[in-house]
Amino acid sequence: MEQYNPEEMRMNYRALQSGDPRMRAIRNAAAAAEQANDLPWAIRFHHDLIHESVFSGDRYQALVDFPQYLALVKRDPELEKENLWDTLWMFKWIVEAATEFYQIEKVQVIRWFSEYRRMLLENGYSLRSWYEKRAIFFSYCDRAKMRMDFDRFLECKPDAMSDGEASELDSTVRFALESGNREQAMKAAHQILDRNLRTEEVPCKTYLYLLRDAMKRGDQAEAEKYAVPLRALCSGQRFQLEPIGTVLCYDAAADPARGLEFYAKNKALREGSRNPFLCFWFDRGVAMLLKAAAKQGLSMKEINGTVLTPEQLAVQAEAMMQNCRDLAGKFDARNGSDFFTAALD
């Protein structure tokens, strides 16, 4: 049996390819630390695993591992205090990620929100991040509460737990549009775009919200203006299945032939994803696109050279739509709403 060496283990997995290969190595390191009763290193390894899952995975492993991380830090009050900052930031990731997995019961999501709120208040932090993340969850099940949380998010002062200016402006675009305040949304969007503010998701998500709004209002010219940069930002990005699916929805109405090319280029990104939220939005776009293409008598040439006939596209469209209906039913049952089912109309 190899000698237990946590420093070497960490160095080794940091050298691995990001994503599943690294997560497997971190899981092994965490198990070794727990077997050695090395609580400090077990906590570090679980933190690294959750971080990797959130930023280089589909968030699934983070949700599985988070309860174990919490149990470890609570074993020792000194270690709990020492890891407070990391724990608070992980709570932010987890309450947002839980929205995307119908397998996490609503009562558990609410329980995590309650614990995160308690920890923020006990340690002197603003509730700004808490209201922002809870508004995301309520956007799929209680629009009135979403609007109230958005207002309170804006009222609370920014602090060290805030996501930063670019991300918070992006949230303002989203919730202002969903609350019917386009003037407020466009003001925030212009700050992001005119100043070229960027994060891993901004301005990709910003263009996503603007495109959805333009499509909802039937403004073809404005929708095209946002679809062009969004297409470039999300293409080839395996964690941008939601904006890719939205571009496919747009192409279904505007230009199915162009949409087929975009879909063929990004089809492989969907394979192996364990995130049902991302899969729903991607499959929804594919279903609408393939149905529109089949109606126009179009064929699709895939990357491997295979050509799908209009009839085959129609069959695939119905299969994709059925998968969306199944996912929508599961999300709506968890959330106590009809948001996802209505999104298929």
C-alpha positions in Angstrom: 0.0 0.0 0.0 1.3 3.4 -1.0 2.3 5.8 1.8 -0.4 8.4 2.6 0.9 11.8 1.4 -1.8 14.5 1.0 0.5 17.2 -0.4 1.6 14.9 -3.2 -2.0 13.8 -3.9 -3.1 17.4 -4.3 -0.1 18.2 -6.5 -0.9 15.1 -8.7 -4.6 15.8 -9.2 -4.0 19.5 -10.0 -1.8 18.3 -12.9 -4.6 16.2 -14.3 -7.2 17.3 -17.0 -9.9 19.4 -15.5 -13.3 17.7 -15.1 -14.0 14.0 -14.5 -10.4 12.8 -14.5 -9.5 15.3 -11.8 -12.7 14.7 -9.8 -12.0 11.0 -9.7 -8.5 11.6 -8.3 -9.8 14.1 -5.7 -12.5 11.6 -4.6 -9.7 9.0 -4.0 -7.6 11.6 -2.1 -10.6 12.4 0.1 -11.3 8.8 0.9 -7.6 8.3 1.8 -7.6 11.3 4.1 -10.8 10.0 5.9 -9.3 6.5 6.2 -6.2 8.1 7.8 -8.4 10.2 10.1 -6.8 13.3 8.7 -9.7 15.7 9.2 -8.0 19.0 7.9 -6.9 17.4 4.7 -10.2 15.6 4.2 -12.0 18.9 4.4 -9.5 20.5 1.9 -10.0 17.6 -0.5 -13.8 17.8 -0.3 -13.6 21.5 -0.9 -11.5 21.0 -4.0 -13.9 18.3 -5.2 -16.9 20.6 -4.9 -15.1 23.5 -6.5 -14.1 21.3 -9.5 -17.6 20.0 -9.9 -19.1 23.6 -9.9 -16.6 25.1 -12.3 -15.4 22.2 -14.5 -18.2 19.7 -14.2 -22.0 19.6 -14.3 -22.4 20.4 -10.6 -23.8 16.9 -9.9 -20.8 15.8 -7.8 -20.9 19.1 -5.8 -24.5 18.4 -4.6 -23.6 14.8 -3.7 -20.5 15.8 -1.8 -21.7 18.9 0.0 -23.5 17.2 2.9 -20.4 15.2 3.5 -18.3 18.3 3.6 -20.6 20.0 6.1 -20.5 16.9 8.3 -16.7 17.0 8.3 -16.4 20.7 9.2 -18.9 20.4 12.0 -16.8 17.8 13.7 -14.4 20.3 15.0 -15.4 23.9 16.0 -11.9 25.2 15.3 -11.9 23.8 11.8 -15.4 25.0 11.2 -14.3 28.5 12.1 -11.1 28.2 10.0 -13.1 27.1 7.0 -16.0 29.5 7.4 -15.1 31.6 4.3 -15.0 28.5 2.0 -18.2 27.1 3.5 -20.1 30.3 2.9 -18.9 30.5 -0.7 -19.8 26.8 -1.2 -23.3 27.5 0.1 -23.7 30.1 -2.7 -22.7 27.5 -5.3 -24.9 24.8 -3.8 -28.1 26.7 -3.4 -27.8 27.9 -7.0 -26.9 24.4 -8.3 -29.7 22.8 -6.4 -32.2 24.7 -8.6 -30.9 22.7 -11.6 -31.5 19.2 -10.1 -35.1 18.1 -9.6 -33.7 15.2 -7.6 -33.0 17.6 -4.7 -36.3 18.0 -2.9 -37.7 21.5 -2.4 -37.6 21.1 1.4 -33.9 20.4 1.2 -33.3 23.4 -1.0 -35.2 25.6 1.5 -33.3 24.1 4.3 -29.9 25.0 2.7 -31.1 28.5 2.1 -32.1 28.8 5.8 -28.7 27.6 6.9 -26.9 29.9 4.5 -28.9 32.8 5.8 -28.2 32.0 9.4 -24.4 31.8 8.7 -24.4 35.1 6.9 -26.2 36.9 9.7 -24.2 35.3 12.5 -20.9 36.4 10.8 -21.9 39.9 10.0 -22.5 39.6 6.2 -25.2 41.2 4.1 -28.1 39.1 2.8 -27.5 40.5 -0.7 -26.1 37.2 -2.1 -28.8 35.2 -0.3 -31.7 37.2 -1.9 -30.0 37.0 -5.3 -29.7 33.2 -5.2 -33.1 32.7 -3.8 -34.6 34.9 -6.5 -33.1 32.4 -9.0 -34.9 29.5 -7.3 -38.2 31.3 -7.0 -38.0 32.4 -10.7 -39.1 28.8 -11.5 -41.8 28.4 -8.9 -43.1 31.7 -7.4 -42.8 34.8 -9.5 -44.1 37.1 -6.8 -41.4 36.0 -4.3 -38.8 36.3 -7.1 -39.7 40.0 -7.5 -39.6 40.6 -3.8 -36.2 38.9 -3.4 -34.9 40.9 -6.4 -36.0 44.2 -4.8 -34.4 43.2 -1.5 -31.2 42.1 -3.3 -30.9 45.6 -4.8 -31.6 47.2 -1.3 -28.9 45.2 0.5 -25.3 46.5 0.5 -22.6 44.7 -1.5 -19.9 43.0 0.6 -17.3 40.3 0.5 -20.0 37.7 -0.2 -21.3 39.5 -3.3 -20.5 38.0 -6.7 -19.0 41.2 -8.1 -20.2 44.0 -10.3 -20.4 42.1 -13.6 -22.4 39.2 -12.2 -24.7 41.4 -10.2 -25.5 43.6 -13.2 -26.2 40.4 -15.1 -28.6 39.4 -12.4 -30.3 42.8 -12.7 -30.8 42.3 -16.4 -32.4 38.9 -15.8 -34.7 39.8 -13.0 -35.6 43.2 -14.3 -36.7 41.7 -17.6 -38.6 39.0 -15.8 -40.3 41.6 -13.7 -41.3 43.7 -16.7 -38.9 46.6 -16.2 -37.1 46.7 -19.5 -35.7 50.2 -18.9 -33.9 49.0 -15.7 -32.7 45.9 -17.5 -31.3 47.8 -20.5 -29.5 50.2 -18.3 -27.7 47.4 -16.5 -27.0 45.6 -19.9 -25.4 48.7 -21.3 -23.1 48.9 -18.3 -22.0 45.4 -19.0 -21.6 45.7 -22.7 -20.3 49.3 -23.0 -17.7 48.7 -20.4 -16.8 45.2 -21.7 -17.4 43.6 -18.2 -16.6 39.9 -18.3 -16.7 36.7 -16.1 -17.0 33.1 -17.1 -20.7 33.6 -17.8 -20.9 37.3 -18.6 -21.8 38.6 -21.2 -23.0 35.2 -22.5 -25.9 35.0 -20.0 -26.6 38.7 -20.6 -27.2 38.1 -24.3 -29.2 35.0 -23.4 -31.7 37.1 -21.3 -31.9 39.8 -24.0 -32.5 37.3 -26.8 -35.3 35.6 -24.8 -36.9 38.9 -24.2 -36.7 40.0 -27.8 -38.1 36.6 -28.9 -41.0 36.9 -26.4 -41.9 40.4 -27.8 -41.6 39.2 -31.4 -38.9 41.7 -32.2 -37.0 39.9 -35.0 -34.4 42.6 -35.6 -33.4 42.9 -32.0 -33.4 39.2 -31.5 -30.9 38.8 -34.4 -28.8 41.5 -32.8 -28.4 39.5 -29.6 -28.3 36.1 -31.3 -25.1 36.9 -33.3 -22.8 37.5 -30.3 -24.5 34.8 -28.2 -23.9 32.2 -30.9 -20.2 33.0 -30.9 -19.9 33.0 -27.1 -21.7 29.8 -26.4 -20.6 27.6 -29.3 -18.4 24.7 -28.3 -18.9 25.4 -24.6 -20.2 22.3 -22.8 -21.6 24.2 -19.8 -23.5 26.6 -22.0 -26.2 24.2 -23.1 -28.9 26.6 -22.0 -27.9 29.5 -24.3 -27.1 27.0 -27.1 -30.6 25.7 -26.8 -32.0 29.2 -26.9 -30.1 30.0 -30.1 -31.6 26.8 -31.6 -35.1 28.0 -30.6 -34.4 31.3 -32.4 -33.0 29.5 -35.5 -36.1 27.3 -35.6 -38.2 30.4 -36.3 -35.6 32.5 -38.2 -33.4 30.2 -40.2 -33.7 26.4 -39.6 -30.9 25.6 -42.1 -28.4 27.8 -40.2 -29.7 26.2 -37.0 -29.0 22.7 -38.3 -25.3 23.6 -38.9 -25.1 25.1 -35.4 -26.7 22.0 -33.9 -24.4 19.6 -35.7 -21.4 21.6 -34.4 -22.6 21.4 -30.8 -24.5 18.2 -30.6 -21.7 16.3 -28.9 -21.7 18.7 -26.0 -25.0 17.2 -24.7 -23.5 13.7 -24.4 -22.9 12.6 -20.8 -24.4 15.6 -19.1 -26.0 14.8 -15.8 -27.5 18.2 -15.3 -31.2 17.9 -16.1 -31.7 21.6 -16.2 -29.1 22.2 -18.9 -30.4 19.1 -20.8 -34.0 20.4 -20.7 -33.1 23.8 -22.3 -30.8 22.2 -24.9 -33.3 19.4 -25.9 -36.1 22.0 -26.1 -34.1 24.0 -28.6 -33.2 20.9 -30.6 -36.8 19.6 -30.6 -38.1 22.9 -32.0 -35.3 23.2 -34.5 -35.7 19.7 -35.9 -39.4 20.0 -36.1 -39.1 23.3 -38.1 -36.4 21.8 -40.3 -38.4 18.7 -41.1 -41.4 20.9 -42.1 -39.2 22.7 -44.6 -38.0 19.4 -46.0 -34.4 20.0 -44.9 -31.8 17.3 -44.3 -29.0 17.5 -41.8 -25.4 16.5 -42.4 -23.7 15.5 -39.2 -20.0 15.9 -38.3 -19.3 12.2 -39.2 -20.9 12.6 -42.7 -24.2 10.9 -41.9 -27.1 12.6 -43.6 -30.5 12.6 -41.7 -33.6 12.9 -43.9 -36.6 15.2 -43.0 -38.5 12.1 -41.8 -35.6 11.2 -39.5 -35.4 14.7 -38.2 -39.1 14.7 -37.4 -38.7 11.4 -35.4 -35.8 12.8 -33.5 -37.7 16.0 -32.8 -40.6 14.1 -31.2 -38.1 12.0 -29.1 -36.4 15.2 -27.9 -39.7 16.8 -27.0 -40.9 13.7 -25.1 -37.7 13.9 -23.0 -38.4 17.5 -22.4 -42.0 16.7 -21.3 -40.6 14.1 -18.8 -38.0 16.6 -17.4 -40.6 19.4 -17.2 -42.9 17.1 -15.2 -40.2 16.3 -12.8 -39.1 19.9 -12.3 -42.6 21.2 -11.9 -43.5 18.4 -9.4 -40.5 19.4 -7.3 -41.1 23.1 -7.6 -44.9 23.0 -7.2 -45.4 25.0 -10.4 -46.0 24.6 -14.2 -43.0 26.8 -15.3 -41.1 24.1 -17.3 -44.3 22.6 -18.9 -45.4 26.1 -20.0 -41.9 26.6 -21.5 -42.7 23.9 -24.0 -45.7 25.7 -25.5 
